[in-house]
């Protein structure tokens, strides 16, 4: 494919075929996505249809084994009995659901459950029968990225055309250079026979060879295009060369027949020069195109082809190492990665410490430290020592494969502005043919009406040429030049080249943009809505403060932590997990006491019995005393620590939970809790054996760059809104920290969608930034949905943009890159339109009165230059550098000011009435707990917990008494 006309040709032709439902062809990616009815037509038949149109097409296959689909090459089969043996043996194997073996192609297609059996196991089964099996080579279409085939083809065409073009160019220059000897200057103009000069004979021979040798490709392509009722660029080229050759041949024959005194002026020089410039232009065009896909090609090059699979024996000692093709690597394999090697899979480090370069995947410039238990990403580079990795995701399931897939899909899609250009290109060639015909007719009429116009401005007029010949020659010259100079390619390349470079550059900077539409839409964004938990905040709660409410002698702080940590260890609530983690860190231990009679009351808290914490405390205190106390005197006995077994009755929860259990909360304690709640923190109380002994404040910390990202968006003229399911106090507190003036709190997932629609109905373009399952409907509804890369799969699937690095400044960068890309697209389109709007009138002779007249070969040179210039313009996007943190901070220096509570407008649910900032009173009216605020912890149980919360709407809400509002554990 060379231009948008080719794309339109394929799409329209395929859509006419029975069984084909939809067609999407991507010029730059060299791919077509076809939806079809398998009962009517098959992929190989579709590929054949495309080949009949004059293009090369093969069916893409992707049997990698990671998703339970594997294609193998089997050697050693001789008859149908071999096929039967293999199929029957495979189908009897547990975990294999389908097996089909083809003797003619020596291929086997196997479907299996990757949780039960892996591709290497399947290969081993086939080899046990006595055959050899290996993964089939995949045709992923990656070879189109470097355009090597096209570059080689057009380089060869250019060099071949030069064989005829150089002599023609030399003759043209010879004729233009004046000679000192008048009679010698016209040697080539001398006639061999009457009407046929030496010059015309040479031109005729060269042009005939060019038409036969170089023109056949264009003639075949033009025929196939016209056969299917469309017209592409090749039709214009064929028309121009055919008209030039036919006209020249006819007038030459007439001159010889009439035994003319002088040989006529012909256009035999046009086809050779036209083919030279077209071949040169397309060669350079494909070289430039190959540069547009470098980012995707670089990502694909990160994919390893082999892995070292090791077998571990006792004490994790390596028993065996084996080089295995990536197609046969299975989940659960232990992979050895040597220094400087690529990590072939996603996994966890089992053994070894190293530094890993993830820059080409996440955009993070600095190497990242990895130790046992750390997550590694396929395609990252192991900088130091050898490590052993447990494969958790292989093949198409790896992060790198998903990134490559997203970028490929993005480059397959079409921006809205591109669809308009493609539609226009479909009518461009017929329009140019009409213009060329009109140019021919109009100049013939003008010439015969007023020959003086042509005589005055036509620079090649000679007294030896008849008036009619001058008129006809000039009319044909302008008509042919119009065909040569017109270029639909530049219009067709303007958008896809910029989109391909833009999405590739974004991927290199850790931003995955899923296609041309979000890339084009992002620069129009006027409102950005941020989810709170996991987006503005880290999504992981942390203990901010522990306030002891009793005398230390009665209940030491370490004993409180031991009791509370043990109690919360049985809780699945995220806040309980945070408390347990904090207690373990403070006590310096991974083991706690025992918990019995555990009960959790939703919306209130927990109650249980805790025992066996004395030994833990004794061990902890003895370790501290050894580090802090001076060495004891000889013979002195160490201080004895009381380790008498005790059982504690523990209550942890909110005010209502304490009151239900008969405990009184003093005003000082209530005020302290209210102060923390005004800061967006959750305050819970701890009672041990019926005595309030501590208050714990927990918060989900705001990301460091959140305030800077909000400020930068505001400085760009973008409205920023916070929308969350959390209670109004927490939402207001977070908003004041990051500088957001408008907040929607206690919002259900369906309400988030409604809020997005509400803003869209006001004519605003809205971007939604989120990470949770509850955000996915709003992400899908927004004009641009932006998902945090560490969020849920559902959110990432629903979003248009994915931030791999979990950096909110990348929201700014995605809008900034969108503006740059769209500006480049508009520039490309303007250049292409101006070129055609000015070039075609010049070629038609409109500007002849001011002395501008083009020869056909000049038009072909300009046409070739226009396509190359558009691609080179798009390549300028590769120079884009994402602004770094220092630049954002420098721009915001002295301008960022924290907001006060009164500057933040808070709206509850779908209510658009502003709720004024509450006074710091000890009691509030109604209690709502956070709906989904802490759902992004890395736990399967917590993920299901969060999903249930989303489905249930406000099921987590609990009406307490008239004066209480807080979160529960």
N, C-alpha and C positions, 0 to 999 in steps of 0.2 A: 504494500500500500504506500502511496506517495502523498496523498492529500485527502482532504475531507470529502472530495467527490468519490474516492475509492470507498470510504467508510459508508457514505450514503448509498453507493451502488450495492455493496454487500448486504446492508441492512434491508433495503427495499426489495432486493431480489429474493432473499431468504424468507422474508415475511409473506411472500406470495405462495410459498410452497406449503403443501398440505402437511399438517402435523407440527408445524413450527409455531409456537405461541408468542415468543418475543425474542428479539435479537439486540444485543448491545455490543458494538465494535469499538475498540480503543485503538486509535491510530498509533500513539506513541508506544503503548505496551505491546502492540502486535498481537492482540488477543481478541477473541470473540466469545461472549457468554450467550449461549442459546438455550432457551427453555423449549422443550419439545414433548410431544406425546410418543412414548416408546412403542406404542401399538401401531403407529403409522410410519415413523421414520426412526432411523438409528444414527448415532454419531458419525460413523464412517460414511454414511450417505450424505450427511450434512457437509462433511469435509470435502467430499467429491463435488458437491454442488459449488462450493467456493472455488475449488480447483478449476471447474468448468468456466468460471468467470475470469480466469487468468491469474489467480493468486495461488500461492503455495499454502496448504493448510494441513495440519495433522491434529489428531485428537489428543488432548492433554490427558495424561493418566497420573494418578498419585496414589499408588498402593505402597504405603510406607510401613505398614505393620503396627503403627502406634495406635491406630483407631480400630484395630480388629479387621483390617483389610490388607491382604498381602498377595503380591504377584511374584511368582518364582519362575526361573528358567530351569528346566529339568533335562538332563542329558542321560543317555543310556536307554531310552525307551525304544522299542523296536516294533511293537504291535499293540493291538487293542487290549490284549491281556495285561500288558504293563500298565496301561491307563487304568484298567479296572482294579488292579492290585493297589495302586497308589490311592485311588479315590476311596476304595472300601476301607483301607487301613486308616486314612485320615478321618473319614466320617465316623468311624467307630471310636475315635479318640475323644475323651472328655474335654469339652471346651471348644471343639471345632464344630461350627454350625453348618458350614457349606464348603464343598471342595469340588472343583471342576478342573479336569486336566485335558488339554488339547494336544493330540499327538502331532498334528501337522505343524503347529507353531512351537512345540516343546515348552509350552507355558502351563502353569497351574495358578488358578485363582482360588484363594482360601479365605474364608471368613471365620473369625474365632473370637472368643471372649478373652481379652487381655488380662482379666483378673484371674483366669484359670491357667492359661497356656500362653506362651510367647512365640514370636517368629523363629527364634533359634531352636526351640523345642520341635517346631514343625519341620525345620530343615533336618534335624537329627533323626526324626521318624522316617523321613523319605530316604535318608542315607542308610538307615538300618535295613531298609528293604533291598538296597543294592543299587540305588541311583544317586546321581550327584545333583544337588539343588543349590541355587544361588539366587539372590534378589535380582529381579528384572530391573533394567535401567529405566529410570523414570523420565518421562517427557514432561517436564514442568513448565516448559516455555521460557526458561531462564536464558536460553541462547539468544532470544530476541533482544535482550537488554544491551548487549554490546554491539549489535548491528554488524557483526563481522561479515556475515554473508553478503549483506547489501553493500557494505563498504568495498569488499573485494570485487563484487560484480560491477559496481559503477566505476571503480578505479580502472578495471580492465576495459570497460566501455570507453572511458575517457582517453586512455592511452591508444586504443584502437582508432578512435575518431581523430586523434591527433595526426595519425598517419596520413589522413586525407585533409585534415584541417590546416596543417602547417603549409603544404604547397598552395592551398587556396589563399591563405593569409599572405604568403609571400608574393603571389601574383597580384593580389589586391594592392599591396604596398608598392610593388613595382610599377603598377599603372598610375599610382598617385604621385610618385616622385618624378619631377620634371627632368628631362634629359637635355644635355647641351647640344646634342645632335638631333635635330628635329626628325630626320628620316629614320634614325635608329630607334627613337623613342616609340615608334609605332610598329616595331617588328612583329610583336605578338598580335597586333591588329591586322596584319596582312592576311589576305584570304588564301586558303589552300585551294578551295574551289569557290566559285562565286556564291556569296552569301554565308560562307563558313570560314571564320577566322581561326588562327592557331589558338588564340586565347579561348574562344568558345568551345573548340574541340577538347582542349585540356579540361576546362570546367565541366563539359558534358561527361567525359570519362570519369572524372573524380566523383561527380555528383551521382552518377549511375551506380558506381561501386558502393557509395555511402548508402544509397537507397536500398540496395540489395543486402548489404552486410550489416549496416547499423540500424536501418529502419525497420527490419522485420519485427523486432521486439515491440515497437510502438504500434505497428500495424496490427499485430495479433491482439495486443491489449485493447486497442481501439475497437477492433471487431467484436471482441467479447463484451466490451462495455455496451456498444450499440445493440448487440444481440439481445441484451437484457433490458433494453429500453432506457439506458442512462448514458450520460456523456461525461467523461473525465478529462483530465489534463492531457492524456495521450491523444484524445480526439483532436484537440487544438493543434498539437504538434504534427499529427498526421495531415491535417488539413493544410497547415502552413507549408509543410515540405512538398506535399502533393501538388498544391496550387502553384508553388514556385517552380517545381520541376516541369509540370505539365505545360504551364504558360510558356516557359523558356523553350521547351522542346517544340511546341507548336509554332512559335514565331520563328524559330530557327529553321524548321522544315519549310515554312512558307518562304523565308528568305532564300533558301537554297533552290526551291522550286521556281521562284521568280528570278533567280540569278541576280540577286541584289548586288549592287556595287559595293555596299558595306555590310558587314555582318551585324545583326541587331544586338542591342544591349540586353542581356538576359539576367535571370536570378539563379543561375546554376551555383553561384557562390553561397546562397542562403542555406540549403540543407546541410552541407558539411559544417558550416559555422554554427548552425542551430544545434546540431548533435554534439558538437564540442562543448558548447556552453551548458547545454542541458546535462550532459554526463558530468561535467565539472561541478555544476551546481548540486546535483543529487549526491555526488561523492562527498562534497563538503558538508552537505545537509545531513547525511547519515553519520559522518564523523561527529558533527555537532550534536546530533540526536543521542549518540552513544554517551556523550558527556552528561546529558540530562538525567540519565538513569544510573549514574555512578553511585549515588547514595544507596539505592536498592541493591545494586550489584555488590556493593561493599558489604551490606548486611548479609546477602546470600553467601558471600565468600567466607563469612564467619562460621557457617555450618560445617562441622567436621564430617569427614567421609568414613573415618574408622575410629574405633575406641579400643582401649586396652581393658578388657574385662578380666578381673582377677578372681580367684577362688581362695577364700580364707579358711585356714584351719584353726587349730587350737590357739588361744591367746592372740587371735586376729593376725596370725602370721600368714603371709602369702604363700600358698601352695602351688598355684599355677597362674600363668599369665597367657592371654590369648588375644590376638588382633582380630577384631570382629567388625564387619561392615555395619554402618549405623542402622541400616534397615533391620538388622537382627539383634540390636541391643534391646533389652527388655527392662521393664520397670522392676526395680528391686536389685538389679545388677550392681556389683561393686566395681567402679571404674577407677583406674589409676591415671592420674594426670601428671605428666612430667613438667619440669620447669620450662617455661616458654610455650607450653602446649595450650590448645584450646580446651575448654570444658565442653565435652560433646553433648551433655545432658543437663537438665535442671536437677539439682539434688542437694543433699546435705553432706557436709564434710564429716567423715568418720575418723580420719586420722591425719594429723599434720597441720601446721600453721603456715599461712602464706599471705601474700599481697596479690590482689586480683585487679586487673585493668578492665573496667566495665565501660570505658569511655565511648566505644562505638555503639553501645546498646542504650545506655541511660543518659549519655552526654556528660557524665560526671568525670571531670578531668583527672582528679587525684585517685591513685590506687586505693582499694578498700581492703582493710585487714579482715582476714577470714581465719576462723579457728574451728575446732570440732563442734558441730552443731549449727554452724553458719550455713546460710542458704547461698548457693552459687547458681549462676545463670549460664545456660548454654551459649557459647560464642565468646564469653569473656576469656581473658588471657591469664594464665597462671604465671605470676612473675618470679616466684622463688622456688622453694623445695617441692618435692613430690608430695601429692596428697591422694587420699582415697576418698571417693565420693559415692554415696548411695543414691542411685538413680531414682528420682521420684516422678519425673516427667521426661518422656522420650519422644523422638520423631516430631509429629505435628503438634504434640501437646506442650512442647517447650515454649518458654517465653519468647525466644528468638524466632521460632517458627510462627508464633502468633503475630509478632511484630511484622515479619515479612509478609504474612497473609494480609494484615490490615493495610500495609503500604501498597501491596499489589492491588487490592480491592479499591483503594483510594485512586490509584492511577488508572483503573478500569472505568471509573465513574466519569460522568460528564457534568461540568458546571453548567448552570442555566444559560450563561452567556455563550457557551460553546455550542449548545444545541441550536441557538439562533444562527451562529456562524455556519454550522453544518447545513442548516436548512437553506441558507443563502447560497452556499457553495453548490448545492444541488441544482440551482437554477443559473449558476454563473456561466457555465460553458455554453448552454444554448443562447444566453444573453450575448455573449461575446461573438458567437457565430452570426447573430443578427446584426450586431454593431459592425462587424467586419464586412458583411454583405452590403449594409447601408453605406458604409464608407466607400466601397467600390462603386456603387451606383451613383452616389452623390458627386464624387469627383469626376466621373465620366460626364455627368450632366453639366457640372460647372465648367469642365474643360471645353466642351463643345459649345456652351453658351458664351463663355468669355475666356478664350484661350489665353488672354493676356495675364490672367491670374496665375495659371500654371507656368507660363513662359517666364514671368517675372521672378517667381520664387523657386522654381525647380532648378537646382544648381547644375544638373547634368544635361541641360538642354544643349543640343548641337544642331547646327544648320543642316547637317547631313541627315538628321532624323526627321521623319515626317511629323506633321502636327498630330495626326491621329495616334501615331505610335507613342509620342510623348505623353498624350493624355492617358492612353491605356496603360502604359508602363507606370506612370505615376499613380494611377488609381489602384493598380495591383500592388504596387510597393506599399502604399498606405494600408491596404486591406490585409496584406500578409504581415505587416509589422504589428497590426492590432492583434492578430492571432498569436504572434510570437511574444508580445510583451505582457499579455493578460496572464495573471497568476492567481488561481484560486488556492494554490498551496499555502501562500503566506497567510491567508485568512484562516485556513483550516489548521495551521500550526500555531497560530497566535495563542490560543488558550491551552491546548493539551501540553505543549512544551513547558509553559509557565507552571501549570498545575503539577506536572511531573517533577520539575526541579523544586518547586515550593514544598510539596509533600515530602520529598527526599531530604531536603535541608531541615525541615521540621523534625523528621525522624532522627536525624543525626543530633538534634538538640533535645531529644527526649520528649518530643511532642508528636503523637500519632494523630494525624488528621485523616478522617475516613472519607476522602473524596473531594471533588471539586466544589460541590455545593456548600459544605460547611466552610471550606477555605474561602470561597467567595462571600459567604454570608457573614463571617466573623467581623469583617471591617465595618458592617452596618450596625453592630450591636450598640444599643443605647442603654440597656439595663442588664446588670449582672446580678443574679440571685445566688447567694451562697447558702448551702446547707451548713449547719454548725458542726455537729459531731463528726470527726474524721475528715472534715474539710477545713473549716476555720481552726478547729482544735485538732489535737493529735488523735483523738478517739480512744485514748487509753487513760482511765482515771488514775490519779496519783494522790496519795495522802499528803496534804499540805501542812497539817498541824494536828498535834495530839495535846489536848489540854487536860491536865490532871485536876480533878475536882475534890479530891480527898487528901488527907495528910500523907506524905510520903512514907512515914513510918507505918501507917496502917496498910497501904497498898502501894508498894514501889512501882515506878513506871515500867520496869522490866517485867514485873509480874503481870501488870495490866496487858502489856503487849503479848506476853505468852498466852494468857487466857483468851484475849480477843482473837489473836491469830489462829489458835486452835478452834475456836468456835466458828470463825468465818471460813475455815478450810473446808467445811462441809457445804458451804453455800455456792450456788452456781451464778449468783448475781455478779455482774462486773464490778460493782463497788466492793463486794465481799472479796473478790479475787484481788483487788487492789490493796485492801487492808491486810490480807494474808501475806501478800508479797512484801509489803512494807515491814510487817512484824518479823518476818524471816530475815530480811536484810539487817534490821536493827539488832536482832538477837544473834546474828551470824550463824544461823543454822538452817538446815533444810528439813529437819524433822521437828514436829511439835507434839503436843500431848494427845489425849484421847477425848473424843466428843461422843456423848450419848444423849438419847431423848431429844434429838434435833427436830425442831419444827420451824417452818417459815410461813409467815402470814403476809400475803401480798399486800403491799401498800402500807405495811407497818414495820416489820422487822423479823428477827429470829429469836428463838429461845432454846437453850440446851444446857446440858451438864458437862462440865470440863474437869478432867482429872489428869494426873501424871505429868504435871508441868514442873514439879519440884526438881526432878532430876535434870531437866533442861536448864532450869535457872541455876542450879548448883554448878553444872558444867560451865555455863556461861560466865557466872561470877568468879569461878576458880580461874578461868582463863584470863579474866580481866585483872584479878588480884596478882597473878603471876607477872603480868606485864607492867602493872602500876606499882606494886609494893617493893621495897628494898629487900635484899636477901635476908632471910631469918637467921638468928644466931644458932650456933651448933647446939643441938639437943632440944631446941624449942619445938613444940608440937604445932602443926598448922592449925589455923582457926577452923573450928567445926561449923558447918553450915547445916541449918535445920532442913531436913528432907522428909519431914513427916508427911505422909500422903494426905492430900486434901481433895475434896470435890467441891467445885464452885458452881453455883446456879447463875447462869449468865443470860442477860437480856441485851440485845443491841438493836436499835431502831430509832424511830422518830418520836416526837413528843406524844403523839396519840398512843403509841405502843407502850410508852412508859406510864401514861395515865391509866390505860387499861389494866396495867399490872399494879396499880395502887401506889405509884411513885409520884412525888410532888416535884415540880420543876421550879426552881427559884427564878426570880426576874433577872438576876445577873446572868444565869446560864442561858435563859431565853434570849436576852439581849446579845450575848456572845454568839449564839447560833444565828440570830437575825443579821448580825454584822457580816458573818461569813456568807450567808445566803445572798446578801446584797452584792457581794463580789462574784456571784455566780458559782459559789461552792456549795456542796451538800454537807450539812452538819448532822451527825448522828450521835446518839447518846449511848453510853455503856453503863450497865448496872450489874454489879457482882454481889450476889447474896443480899439482894434487896437494897443496895446502896448505890446511888449514882456516883460513879468514880471517875468518869472521863467523858470528854467530848472529842470527836474526831471529825476534822474538816477534810473533805475530798473534792478534788476538782479535775476536770479535763483541761489540761493546760493549752493555751492558745499557741499556735505555731509562731515561730519567731518572725517569719516574713509576712504574716497575715496583715498586720497594720500597714506595712510598706506597700503591699500589693493593693490594698483598698485605697490608700492615698494616691497611688499611681493611676489607678483606674479613674478616680475622681478627677485627677488633673487632666485626663484625656477626655473629659466631658461625659463620662459614663456614670449613670446612677447605680449605686450599690445597695442591695437589699439583703437582709439576713432572714432566712425562713427556716423554722425549726419546729420540731415536736416538743421541745423542752418547755419548762414553765417560764413565765414571763420574767421572773427575777434573774434566772440564769441567762436568758436570752439578752436582757437589758445589760447585764454585767459584761458579757462577752462583746456586745456591740460597742459599749463605751471604750473597751480596751483597744479595739481595732479601728474605731472611727466610723462605724456605720450608723447613720441617722434613722433609718427606717427598719423596723423589725416586725415580722409576723411570727408569733409564738403559739405553742400548743396547737400546731397545724397537723391535720391528718394527711397521709399521702395523697388522697383524692383532692384535698384542699390545695396542696402544692400545685397540682395540675390546673386547678381552677384559677389560682393566682397568676400562673403563667399565661393562661388564656385571657384573663382580665387585662393584663398589660398589653398583650398582643392586639386585643380589640381596640386599645387606645392608639394603635398604630406604631407601637414600639417593637423593635427587634430585641428579643430577650435571649440571654444565655443563662443556663442553669448549671451550677457547679455542685456536684455531689459525689457520694461514694457508696451509699447504702442501697439495699433492695428497695427501701421506701422512697428513694429518690428516682428510681428508674422511670416511673410514669412521667414525672416532670421533665426528666432528661430527654425523653422521647418527644414530648410536646414542645419543648423549647425550640427556638430557631436554631440554636447551637447548644447541644448538650455536652458538657465537659465533665469527664469522670476522672477521679483520682486513681492512679494506677494500682494503688494498694487496696482499692475498694473491692466490692463484690463483683463476681462475673456478670451478674444481671445488669448492674449499673454500667459496666464497661461495654456490654453488648448494646445497651440502649443509647449510649452516648455517641456523639459525632467526633469528639476529640478526647483523646486519652493522654493524661499527663503521667509519663512513666516514672518521673522522679519525685512525685508527690510534693511538688514545689508550687505554691500559689502564684509566684512570680511568672510561672510559665503560662498562666491565664493571660497575663499582660502580653507575654511574648507571642502567644498564638494570635492575639488580635493585631499586634504589631506586624507579624509576618504576613497575616492576611492582607493588611493594608498595602504592604510592599508588593505582594504577589498580584493583587487586583490592579494596582497601579501599573505593574508591568504588563498585565494582560491588556489593559486599556491602551497602553502605549503601543503594544504589538498590533492591536486592531487598528489603531489610528494610522500607524505606519503602513499597514497593509492596505487600508482604504485609501489613504493619500496617494500611495504608489499607484494603485489602479485608477483612482479618480483623475490623477494628473498624467500618468503614463499612457493610458488609453487615448485621451484626447491628443496628446503629443504625437503618438503613433498614427492617429487618424489624420494628422495634418492640420489640426485646428490652429496650432501656433506657427504655421508656416509664414504668416505675414511678418513675424518678428525674427525670421531666419532659423527657426528650429525645425529640422526635418530629420527623421531617423531612418536608417537603413534597417532591414529585417534582422540582420545579425546583431545590430545594436539592441534591438528589442529583446532578443533571446538572452543576451548578456545581462540586461537589466532584470529580466524575469528570474534568471538563476540567482542573481544577487539578492533579490527580494526575499526568497525563502531562507537563504542562509542568514540574512540579516535578522530575520525574526527569531530564528533559533538562537543566534548569538545574543540577541537581546534578552531572551529568557535565561540564558546561561549566566547573565549578570546576577541573578538571584543566588548563585552559589557563593557570592561574596558576602552574603548576609551573615552578620554576626549578632547572636542574641545578646542584648544588653546584660551585663553582669550585675551582681549585687552592689558593687561599689558605685556603678553608674546610677542605679536607682536611688541609692542612699544620697549621692551627691545632688541629684535633682530634688530630693525631698528635704534636704538639709534646712532646718529652721522653719519648715512649713508644717510639719506634722505636729499636731496638738491633740492631746486626749480629749474626748468629749465628756461632758458632765451628764448625769442621769437625765436631767431636764431637756437635754438636746436630742435625746433618743425617743422617737415615737414608736410605741409598742401597740400592735394590734393583735387581738386574740382570735385564733381560728379564722373563720371567714368574715369576722366582724371588722368593718373598716373604720370603726370608731376608735379614736386614739385613747389608750389607757395612760393616764398621767403617771409620772414617776411616783411610786409609793413612798410614804414616809417610813423611816426606820422604826416602826412599831414592833413590839414583840409578837404580835399575832396578826394573821391575815385571814382572809375570808374562806377561800376554797383551796383544796389541795389537788394538784395535778402532778403526777410523776412524769419523768422523762419518757416519752413514748419509744424512741429508738436511739436515744442519745449515745448509748455506749454499746452499739451492736457490732462494732467492727473488730472486736478482739479475735485473735486467731484460735478459735475453739469451735469444734463442730457443734457442741451442745449450745454454745452461745449463738451461733449462726442460726440454728433452728429456733432458738428462743426469740431472736430478733424477727425472724420471718413470721413467726406466730403473732408477734406484736403488731407487725404491719398489717397482717390479714385481719386482725381483730380490731383495727381502728383504735378506739380509745379504751380497750379492755384493760389497759394498764392504769387507767385513771381510777382514782378512788376518792369519793367524797368523804372527807373526814368531818370533824366538828366544825362549827362555824368560824373557828379562828385559827386554822392551821393550814399552812401551805409549804410543802417540802417534798423532797424525794425520799424514797425508801430504799432499804437494802434487800 
